[in-house]
């Protein structure tokens, strides 16, 4: 008999559902895509206490509606990842395979909970993404299979379509802020599935192209913009702690940027 496991994200969803009912807010379940015209504030939090803080902030900003995108681990997803580890992978992953098999009791649990509160006026999107602690284990990316297929050429027209979707993925703030490759892979798949131009396009090509664009174009641009804003705030007389709070980055990051400016 498989032992039952607790589902912290299910508890989060119940809290959010109750909060919406209490404040008479509509809760819509579905995937959401952002518009460049509407500012988005990302709140990547991990604890119940911070969820309460997030909801209080949403209320204070004039919450109008809540969108929740819920992803649950399916039996097919779990078995698919086991098949990936069994197929042409290094034998050193036997421990990882054993850990993955022990996750069968997570089937049906929420693996990712993306919440977006629409506030205003002025209109603002307050977003909070939370992933299960076992997310990276059960959603292995197809990097290995992509390596095997990487030499297969495509037409110029197909490559343009791949790059077009990949640029949309790489420009997504959640993709840029993801903590690791598996989270970026998950976010990319959501954007890919919602793109009307994806028919006939192989997802692994888009995911790989998006990673390349992120590394070669987006991150350098974001670092340059961060340095500019740090420099401006510092010249305005702000302390390092004030700069970190204003820009939503760590104090360590501010010190690194200021240190590089002195060199």
C-alpha positions in Angstrom: 0.0 0.0 0.0 1.4 3.4 -1.0 1.6 5.8 2.0 -0.2 9.1 1.6 1.8 12.3 1.5 0.8 15.8 2.5 0.3 18.4 -0.3 1.3 21.9 0.9 0.3 23.5 -2.4 -3.2 22.0 -2.1 -3.4 23.8 1.3 -2.2 27.0 -0.4 -5.0 26.6 -3.0 -7.6 26.1 -0.3 -6.3 29.2 1.5 -6.6 31.3 -1.7 -10.0 29.9 -2.5 -11.3 30.7 1.0 -9.7 34.2 0.8 -11.5 34.9 -2.6 -14.8 33.8 -1.1 -14.3 36.0 2.0 -13.5 39.1 -0.1 -16.1 38.2 -2.8 -13.5 37.9 -5.6 -13.8 35.8 -8.7 -11.3 32.9 -8.8 -10.5 31.9 -12.4 -8.6 28.7 -13.1 -6.4 28.8 -16.2 -3.1 29.8 -17.8 -2.4 33.5 -18.0 -0.2 35.4 -20.4 1.1 38.8 -19.5 0.9 42.0 -21.6 3.7 44.5 -21.8 1.2 47.3 -21.1 0.4 46.0 -17.6 3.1 46.0 -14.9 3.8 42.6 -13.2 5.2 42.2 -9.7 6.7 38.8 -9.0 6.5 37.4 -5.4 8.3 34.0 -5.3 7.6 32.9 -1.7 7.8 29.6 0.0 6.1 29.7 3.4 2.5 29.9 4.7 3.3 33.1 6.5 4.5 34.7 3.3 1.3 33.6 1.5 -0.7 35.5 4.1 1.5 38.5 3.5 1.0 38.2 -0.3 -2.8 38.1 0.0 -2.8 41.0 2.4 -0.7 43.0 -0.1 -3.1 42.1 -2.9 -6.1 43.2 -0.7 -4.3 46.5 0.1 -3.7 47.2 -3.6 -7.3 46.7 -4.5 -7.6 43.1 -5.7 -10.2 42.7 -8.4 -9.9 39.1 -9.5 -7.6 36.1 -9.0 -6.2 33.7 -11.7 -4.8 30.4 -10.6 -3.0 28.0 -12.9 -2.8 24.6 -11.2 -0.6 21.8 -12.4 -1.0 18.3 -10.9 1.4 15.4 -11.2 -0.2 12.7 -13.4 0.6 9.1 -13.6 1.7 9.6 -17.2 4.2 12.4 -16.2 5.6 10.3 -13.4 6.1 7.2 -15.6 7.4 9.3 -18.5 10.2 10.7 -16.3 11.1 7.2 -15.1 11.3 6.1 -18.8 13.7 9.0 -19.5 16.0 8.0 -16.7 15.9 4.4 -17.9 16.6 5.3 -21.5 20.2 5.9 -22.4 21.1 7.8 -19.2 24.2 7.5 -17.1 24.0 4.5 -14.7 25.0 6.8 -11.8 21.4 8.0 -11.7 20.2 4.9 -10.0 19.7 6.8 -6.7 17.7 9.5 -8.5 15.6 6.8 -10.1 14.8 5.2 -6.7 13.8 8.6 -5.3 11.6 9.2 -8.3 9.9 5.9 -7.9 9.2 6.8 -4.3 7.2 9.8 -5.5 4.3 7.7 -6.8 2.4 8.8 -3.8 2.6 12.4 -5.2 0.5 11.5 -8.2 -2.5 13.8 -8.1 -0.7 16.4 -5.9 -0.1 19.9 -7.1 3.4 20.3 -8.5 3.1 23.9 -9.5 0.8 26.7 -8.4 0.9 29.9 -10.3 -1.3 32.7 -8.9 -1.9 36.1 -10.4 -4.0 38.8 -8.6 -5.4 41.6 -10.8 -5.3 44.8 -8.7 -6.0 48.5 -9.3 -6.6 51.1 -10.3 -4.0 51.5 -11.6 -4.0 48.0 -13.0 -1.2 45.8 -11.6 -0.6 42.1 -11.7 0.7 40.6 -8.5 2.1 37.1 -9.3 3.2 34.3 -7.0 4.7 31.1 -8.3 5.4 28.2 -6.0 6.7 24.7 -6.9 6.6 21.5 -4.9 9.9 20.5 -3.4 9.9 17.4 -5.6 9.2 19.3 -8.8 12.7 19.1 -10.3 12.8 15.3 -9.6 9.6 14.4 -11.4 9.7 16.9 -14.3 13.1 16.0 -15.8 13.7 18.1 -18.9 14.3 16.4 -22.3 17.9 17.8 -22.5 19.4 14.3 -23.1 17.0 13.6 -26.0 17.6 17.1 -27.4 21.3 16.4 -27.4 20.7 13.3 -29.5 18.5 15.2 -32.0 20.5 18.4 -32.0 22.2 17.8 -35.4 18.9 17.3 -37.3 18.5 20.3 -39.6 15.3 22.3 -40.2 14.1 24.6 -42.9 14.8 28.4 -42.7 11.1 29.0 -42.3 10.8 26.5 -39.4 13.9 28.1 -37.8 12.2 31.5 -38.0 9.1 30.1 -36.2 11.3 28.4 -33.6 13.1 31.7 -32.9 9.9 33.7 -32.8 8.4 31.5 -30.1 11.7 31.2 -28.3 12.0 35.0 -28.1 8.5 35.2 -26.6 9.6 32.6 -24.0 12.9 34.3 -23.2 11.1 37.7 -22.7 8.7 36.2 -20.1 9.6 37.5 -16.6 8.7 34.3 -14.9 11.1 32.4 -17.3 13.8 34.9 -16.5 13.3 34.6 -12.8 13.1 30.8 -12.6 15.6 29.2 -10.2 16.7 26.4 -12.5 16.4 24.7 -15.9 13.5 22.5 -14.9 11.4 25.4 -13.8 12.3 27.3 -17.0 11.4 24.2 -19.0 8.0 24.1 -17.3 7.3 27.8 -17.9 8.4 27.5 -21.5 6.1 24.6 -22.1 3.1 26.7 -20.9 4.0 29.5 -23.2 4.6 27.1 -26.1 1.2 25.4 -25.6 -0.6 28.7 -25.7 1.1 30.0 -28.8 -1.1 29.7 -31.9 2.0 29.4 -34.1 3.4 26.2 -32.5 1.8 23.6 -34.7 4.5 21.5 -36.3 7.2 23.0 -34.2 9.2 20.7 -31.9 9.1 22.0 -28.3 12.7 20.9 -27.5 14.0 23.3 -30.2 12.1 26.2 -28.8 13.3 25.4 -25.2 16.9 25.2 -26.3 16.7 28.4 -28.4 15.1 30.2 -25.5 17.9 29.2 -23.1 20.5 30.5 -25.7 18.6 33.8 -26.0 18.4 34.1 -22.2 22.1 33.6 -21.8 23.4 35.6 -24.7 21.0 38.5 -24.9 18.5 38.8 -22.0 20.7 38.3 -19.0 23.4 40.7 -20.2 20.7 43.3 -20.9 19.1 42.8 -17.5 22.5 43.1 -15.7 23.3 46.3 -17.6 19.9 47.8 -16.6 20.4 46.7 -13.0 23.9 48.4 -12.9 22.4 51.6 -14.4 19.6 51.7 -11.8 22.0 50.9 -8.9 24.3 53.6 -10.1 21.4 56.1 -10.3 20.0 55.3 -6.9 23.5 55.4 -5.3 24.2 58.9 -6.8 20.8 60.0 -5.4 22.2 59.2 -1.9 20.4 55.9 -1.3 22.0 53.4 1.1 22.8 49.9 -0.1 19.8 48.5 1.8 17.5 51.1 0.3 18.7 50.2 -3.2 18.2 46.5 -2.5 14.6 47.1 -1.3 13.8 49.5 -4.2 15.0 47.0 -6.9 13.9 43.8 -5.2 17.3 42.2 -5.2 19.6 41.0 -2.4 22.0 43.2 -0.5 24.8 40.9 -1.7 23.8 41.6 -5.3 23.9 45.4 -4.7 27.3 45.1 -3.2 28.6 43.0 -6.1 27.3 45.6 -8.6 28.8 48.5 -6.7 32.1 46.6 -6.4 32.3 46.1 -10.1 31.6 49.8 -10.7 34.6 50.7 -8.6 37.0 48.5 -10.6 
